């Protein structure tokens, strides 16, 4: 027991950054623990926001749901850059080329700002039009336009938070990324209710307060990451000279990021279409679905932590010329993921009504959320493998394969299936819910097939 506590303390302190030798199980533990905590912290933004916003009004919850379904496009860019950062820097660390790892971090910052600033401006200008296009009723548009504007304006912070976390994970410094999210979330949990409901001389901003709190929390988190990269982490203590544009590195990273962004853009866009279909059934349905999705994403976070650990292990071990060790690491991560998610799915199915009821007392919202939660968690067993395998391909720098697989499963299967079941066969919201585990299960099977082919072992980054 003492040994496990020592290992846990080491994982949380982040004292080890190279995982190309020694026990694979130990490497998975040291990487996955802080990555799981990081994922939990990131999702807490969504859970905290939806918890307090649900106390304001149904329109406020619908505002968050519709806006976030579009903001996921920003997250797609952020995750794509994060994928490129992890793959590139993990490979350089495996090669023991610290100088190029630092240059790569500088290019991550430049690319993040260059992409996010135009998104912020366009989103701010057209925020109301975005809500209208998503099918929001006039009350939701009136309530949520300012919320949406702030969310779009914070795009640079969101993208930097993700991309720098990816850089830290690639270097094995997952504990630093974790701490940045802890700081950001603590601020969000304090500022959220304060700005939403008001306190003392601070007025109540309603749903707008949630956006302000999240933006401020994430900004402080990014500040901590930058401080850590320049002052604390010795292996990655890059200097301002590393921010000078480096054409070769930028081109290489953009190629990986394009695939990473593409696959998550395909996946995220599918959620937009699903939300748009559900909007046909009213704000109560959108609100119930929004709460269920937040809960699902939160409970999947430990699984994403294991998947990200696999990506780092793949990148570092390929850089060290150890593809067999990389492959063994992936299957071990997937098996651990399977045991965790199968147990979790049972708990989720049994407690669905109580879980949704904790967020909202509205009967229709609870009914829709409970139904969504139970249907979506039926695919957890397949999610376990798809998450690890897809992230492992990304960690190797092969972002093209996951993009193609996502396109097939989400756009050619999930969206048409959701529309046919919900509208054509008149199954309503449950038709949309059924399409999700079906598509995710096929994604898992295709991902395993492609991974076993082994072409990812020869990808150059």
Secondary structure, 3 states (H helix, E strand, C coil): CHHHHHHHHHHHHCCCCCCCCCCHHHHHHHHHHHHHHHHHHHHHHHHHHHHHHCCCCHHHHHHHHHHHHHHHHHHHHHHHHHHHHHHHHHHHHHCCCHHHHHHHHHHHHHHHHHHHHHHHHHHHHCHHHHHHHCCCCHHHHHHHHHHHHHHHHCHHHHHHHHHHHHHHHHCCCHHHHHHHHHHHHHHHHHHHHHHHHCECCECCCCHHHHHHHHHHHHHHHHHHHHHHHHHHCCCCCCCHHHHCCCHHHHHHHHHHHHHHHHHHHHHHHHHHHHHHHHHCCCHHHHHHHHHHHHHHHHHCHHHHHHHHHHHHHHHHHHHCCCHHHHHHHHHHHHHHHHHHHHHHHHHHHHCHHHHHHCCCCCHHHHHHHHHHHHHHHHHHHHHHHHHHHHHHHHHCCCHHHHHHHHHHHHHHHHHHHHHHHHHHCCCCHHHHHHHHHHHHHHHHHHHHHHHHHCHHHHCCC
